[in-house]
Amino acid sequence: MASLPAHPELGFYTLAGAPNSPRDMLGELADAEAMGLGTAFISERFNIKEAGALTGAAVAVTNSINIITAATNHTTRHPLVTASWASTLHLLSEGRFSLGLGRGIDAMFKAYGMPLATTDSMEKFAHVMRQLWHGETVMNYEDITGKYPVLRLDPAFDLDIPLSITVFGPQTLEMAGRAYDNVILHTFFTDETTQRAVQTVKRAAEQAGRDPATVKVWSCFATIGDHINPALRLKKTVGRLATYLQAYGDLMVRTNNWDPEVLKRFRADEFVRTFPGALDAKGTTEDLERVAPLIPDEWLAPSASGTPAQCVAAIRNQFALGCDGVIMHGATPTELAPIVTAYNSHK
């Protein structure tokens, strides 16, 4: 079996943002394992971040760190392809892989002609995956992706492969508590939103007859210390949140009970309205300085910033809110090193 990392409760996203090459992941994973981080999360993009290829490479070059897709989508592959991908990596990694799903961005999926995931479809899919991993044959399965007369992997299988999901709204949180093992919250959730989300997941797990302690809720917590270059900090804070507001601002505002008038002003701003692309990917430092006054400080506040010790205090507060794990989001292991050092010295 794989060795246990020093900090199973801490994770990071490899290839955060817009990497120059997928090979950057290999060095990041080596650094993360040396630091004792428990989990590497891999997001999927339709460019150089295809999740099947990345996760295969990730489990091959690591020994102790867990690998979770956060997220891929169940609507982009045949169910048997997804199921066999997970079973292959589960065995290859000696149990360190978790298949993590997300809903996706509606506008993009509509443009690509892909079905839009529903909460019900994600719950049904989780159930089917578990059936296949335990050697069952699934007959006449039908969902938004199609009709499948027979689904079967290997009748000898008896594999307990953890399922993960990225979540936002209350219905998805409840479903996650019933059907998934790792629940990954969104970045820039307020303390109140985080606490409410944890309680929703745990309560739903208990109502479904599950042990709530076995359903792990991860805070996805922007961790941008002052030791990082100021221009890069701006990109990882203002740029990142501005991009979320571009893509699904209504959902962010509704979830956090923020003022919708602020979002209206952000969207109405001529520079934002006419900007060609995602602000965190395409925006220069000058562009982000132009956008920064449109985003209130309190919207950026749910994050770890300042000195390494201040970052550690903010990270520990996520556990106090009920989270089981913290993803130190938006930073590479190299950028996280001073913070993890401080974390080690303040146990």
C-alpha positions in Angstrom: 0.0 0.0 0.0 1.0 3.6 -0.5 2.7 5.5 2.3 0.7 8.1 4.2 1.5 11.8 3.7 2.4 14.0 6.7 -0.6 16.4 6.0 -3.5 14.4 4.7 -5.7 17.4 5.5 -3.9 19.7 3.1 -4.1 19.8 -0.7 -3.3 22.0 -3.7 -4.3 22.3 -7.4 -1.6 21.3 -9.8 -1.2 23.3 -13.0 -3.2 26.1 -11.5 -4.4 28.8 -13.9 -3.0 28.7 -17.4 0.2 26.6 -17.4 2.8 26.8 -20.1 3.2 23.0 -20.3 1.5 20.0 -18.7 5.0 18.8 -17.8 5.0 21.5 -15.1 2.8 19.1 -13.1 5.7 16.6 -12.6 7.9 19.0 -10.7 4.9 20.3 -8.7 3.9 16.8 -7.6 7.5 16.0 -6.5 7.6 19.2 -4.5 4.2 18.5 -3.0 5.1 15.0 -1.9 8.3 16.2 -0.3 6.3 18.8 1.7 3.9 16.1 2.8 0.8 17.5 1.2 -2.1 14.9 1.2 -3.9 15.5 -2.1 -3.2 17.0 -5.5 -6.4 18.2 -7.3 -6.5 18.3 -11.1 -8.9 20.5 -13.0 -9.8 19.7 -16.7 -9.5 22.2 -19.5 -10.0 21.4 -23.2 -6.5 22.3 -24.2 -3.4 20.8 -22.5 -5.3 19.7 -19.4 -7.2 16.5 -20.4 -7.9 14.7 -17.1 -7.3 11.1 -18.2 -3.8 11.9 -19.5 -2.9 14.0 -16.5 -4.1 11.6 -13.8 -2.3 8.7 -15.4 1.0 10.7 -15.4 0.3 11.9 -11.8 -0.2 8.5 -10.2 2.8 7.1 -12.1 5.3 9.7 -10.8 4.0 9.8 -7.2 4.0 7.4 -4.2 2.0 8.9 -1.3 -0.1 11.9 -2.5 -3.8 11.3 -3.4 -4.9 12.4 -6.9 -8.5 13.8 -7.4 -10.0 15.2 -10.5 -11.8 18.4 -9.5 -13.3 18.3 -11.8 -14.0 16.4 -15.0 -17.6 15.9 -16.3 -19.6 12.8 -16.6 -21.2 14.1 -19.8 -18.0 14.1 -21.9 -17.1 10.3 -22.0 -19.0 7.1 -22.3 -19.8 5.7 -18.8 -17.7 2.6 -19.4 -14.7 4.8 -20.4 -15.0 6.8 -17.3 -15.5 3.7 -15.1 -12.6 1.9 -16.5 -10.4 5.0 -16.3 -11.1 5.1 -12.6 -10.6 1.4 -12.0 -7.3 1.4 -13.9 -6.0 4.3 -11.9 -7.3 3.0 -8.6 -5.2 -0.2 -9.0 -2.3 1.6 -10.6 -2.1 4.0 -7.7 -2.9 1.4 -5.0 -6.0 3.3 -4.0 -4.8 6.9 -4.2 -7.1 8.0 -7.0 -10.6 9.5 -6.7 -12.8 10.3 -9.7 -14.1 13.9 -9.1 -17.0 15.3 -11.1 -18.4 18.8 -11.6 -21.3 20.4 -13.3 -19.4 22.4 -15.9 -20.1 25.9 -17.3 -23.5 25.9 -19.1 -22.6 28.5 -21.8 -19.5 26.6 -22.8 -21.2 23.2 -22.8 -24.1 24.5 -24.9 -21.6 26.0 -27.4 -19.8 22.6 -27.6 -23.1 20.7 -28.0 -22.6 18.7 -24.7 -25.4 17.8 -22.4 -25.8 19.9 -19.3 -25.4 17.9 -16.1 -28.3 18.0 -13.6 -28.1 17.2 -9.9 -30.2 14.0 -10.5 -28.0 12.8 -13.3 -24.9 13.2 -11.1 -26.5 11.2 -8.3 -27.5 8.4 -10.7 -24.1 8.4 -12.3 -22.4 7.9 -8.9 -24.6 5.0 -8.2 -23.9 3.4 -11.6 -20.1 3.8 -11.1 -20.2 2.0 -7.7 -22.3 -0.8 -9.3 -19.7 -1.3 -12.1 -16.7 -1.1 -9.7 -18.3 -3.9 -7.6 -18.7 -6.3 -10.6 -22.3 -5.7 -11.3 -23.9 -5.6 -14.8 -26.1 -2.6 -15.3 -29.0 -3.1 -17.8 -30.9 -0.4 -19.7 -29.2 2.6 -18.1 -30.5 5.9 -19.5 -29.5 9.4 -18.6 -28.9 12.8 -20.3 -25.9 11.4 -22.2 -27.8 8.5 -23.9 -29.2 5.0 -23.6 -27.0 2.1 -22.7 -28.5 -1.4 -23.0 -25.6 -3.1 -21.1 -22.8 -1.6 -18.9 -20.2 -4.0 -17.4 -16.6 -4.0 -16.5 -15.4 -7.1 -14.7 -17.7 -9.4 -12.6 -14.7 -10.1 -10.4 -14.3 -6.4 -9.4 -14.9 -5.4 -5.8 -13.3 -2.0 -5.8 -14.1 0.8 -3.3 -13.1 3.9 -5.4 -13.9 7.2 -3.7 -16.1 9.6 -5.7 -15.6 13.4 -5.4 -17.7 16.3 -6.5 -17.4 20.1 -6.8 -20.4 21.8 -5.4 -22.2 25.2 -5.1 -26.0 25.2 -4.5 -27.9 23.6 -1.6 -29.5 20.8 -3.7 -26.1 19.7 -5.0 -24.7 19.9 -1.5 -27.4 17.6 -0.2 -27.0 15.2 -3.1 -23.2 15.2 -2.5 -23.8 14.2 1.2 -25.9 11.2 0.0 -23.8 10.0 -2.9 -20.2 11.2 -2.8 -17.1 10.8 -0.6 -15.2 14.1 -1.1 -17.1 17.3 -1.4 -15.1 20.3 -2.8 -16.5 23.7 -2.1 -15.8 26.8 -4.3 -13.2 29.5 -3.8 -14.2 32.8 -2.1 -16.9 31.3 0.0 -17.6 33.4 3.1 -17.3 31.9 6.5 -21.0 31.8 6.9 -21.4 30.1 3.5 -18.7 27.6 4.3 -20.2 26.6 7.6 -23.7 26.3 6.1 -22.3 24.1 3.3 -20.5 21.8 5.6 -23.6 21.4 7.8 -25.8 20.7 4.7 -23.5 17.9 3.5 -23.1 16.3 6.9 -26.8 16.4 7.6 -27.7 14.9 4.2 -25.1 12.1 4.7 -26.6 11.3 8.1 -30.2 11.3 6.8 -29.0 8.9 4.0 -27.8 6.5 6.7 -24.1 7.3 6.1 -21.5 8.1 8.7 -21.0 11.9 8.2 -17.4 11.5 9.2 -16.7 9.5 6.1 -17.9 12.3 3.8 -15.0 14.7 3.6 -15.7 18.4 2.9 -12.8 20.3 1.4 -12.5 24.1 1.6 -11.1 25.5 -1.7 -9.3 28.4 -0.1 -7.4 31.0 -2.0 -3.9 31.0 -0.4 -1.9 34.0 -1.7 0.8 35.1 0.8 2.6 38.4 0.7 5.9 36.7 -0.3 4.5 36.3 -3.8 5.2 39.0 -6.4 2.5 41.7 -6.1 1.5 41.5 -9.8 1.0 37.7 -9.5 -1.0 38.2 -6.3 -3.3 40.6 -8.2 -3.8 37.9 -10.9 -4.5 35.2 -8.3 -7.0 37.4 -6.3 -8.7 40.1 -8.3 -8.1 38.3 -11.6 -9.5 35.0 -10.4 -12.6 36.4 -8.6 -13.3 38.7 -11.6 -13.2 35.7 -13.9 -15.7 33.8 -11.6 -17.9 36.9 -11.8 -17.6 36.9 -15.6 -18.6 33.2 -15.8 -21.2 32.7 -13.1 -21.4 35.9 -11.1 -25.1 35.4 -10.2 -24.4 32.1 -8.5 -21.5 33.5 -6.6 -23.5 36.4 -5.3 -26.6 34.4 -4.5 -24.5 31.7 -2.6 -22.6 34.2 -0.5 -25.6 36.6 0.0 -23.6 39.4 -1.6 -25.1 42.6 -2.9 -26.3 42.0 -6.5 -26.0 45.7 -7.3 -22.2 45.4 -7.0 -22.3 42.6 -9.6 -24.5 44.8 -11.9 -22.0 47.6 -11.7 -19.1 45.2 -12.4 -20.9 43.8 -15.5 -22.0 47.2 -16.7 -18.4 48.6 -16.6 -17.4 49.1 -20.2 -13.9 47.7 -19.8 -15.3 44.5 -18.2 -18.2 44.2 -20.7 -15.9 44.4 -23.7 -12.9 42.5 -22.4 -12.1 39.6 -24.8 -11.8 36.6 -22.6 -11.1 35.6 -19.0 -9.6 38.3 -16.9 -7.2 36.0 -15.0 -5.9 34.5 -18.2 -5.8 37.5 -20.6 -5.6 40.5 -18.3 -2.4 42.4 -17.8 -1.4 43.9 -14.5 -2.7 47.3 -15.8 -6.0 45.6 -16.7 -6.5 44.1 -13.3 -5.6 47.3 -11.6 -8.4 48.9 -13.7 -10.9 46.2 -12.5 -9.8 46.0 -8.8 -11.9 49.0 -7.6 -15.1 47.2 -8.9 -14.6 44.3 -6.5 -15.2 45.0 -2.8 -12.5 44.0 -0.3 -15.0 41.9 1.6 -15.6 39.8 -1.5 -11.8 39.0 -1.6 -11.6 38.6 2.2 -12.3 34.8 2.4 -8.7 33.8 1.6 -5.3 33.3 3.3 -3.1 36.3 2.8 -0.4 38.2 4.6 2.6 36.6 6.3 3.0 32.8 6.4 1.8 32.8 10.0 -1.3 34.9 9.1 -2.0 32.5 6.2 -1.8 29.5 8.6 -4.2 31.2 11.0 -6.7 31.6 8.1 -6.2 28.0 7.0 -6.8 26.7 10.5 -10.0 28.8 10.7 -11.4 26.7 7.8 -11.1 23.6 10.0 -12.8 25.5 12.8 -15.7 26.1 10.4 -16.1 22.4 10.1 -14.1 21.6 7.0 -12.2 18.3 6.9 -9.5 19.4 4.4 -8.2 22.6 2.9 -7.1 23.1 -0.6 -4.5 25.9 -0.7 -5.8 27.2 -4.0 -4.1 29.3 -6.6 -0.5 28.6 -5.5 2.2 26.2 -6.5 4.0 24.0 -3.9 7.0 26.4 -4.3 4.8 29.3 -3.4 3.2 27.4 -0.6 6.5 26.3 1.0 6.8 29.1 3.6 3.2 28.6 4.6 3.6 24.8 5.0 6.8 25.5 7.0 4.8 27.8 9.3 2.0 25.2 9.5 4.5 22.6 10.7 5.9 24.9 13.4 2.5 25.9 14.8 0.9 22.5 15.3 
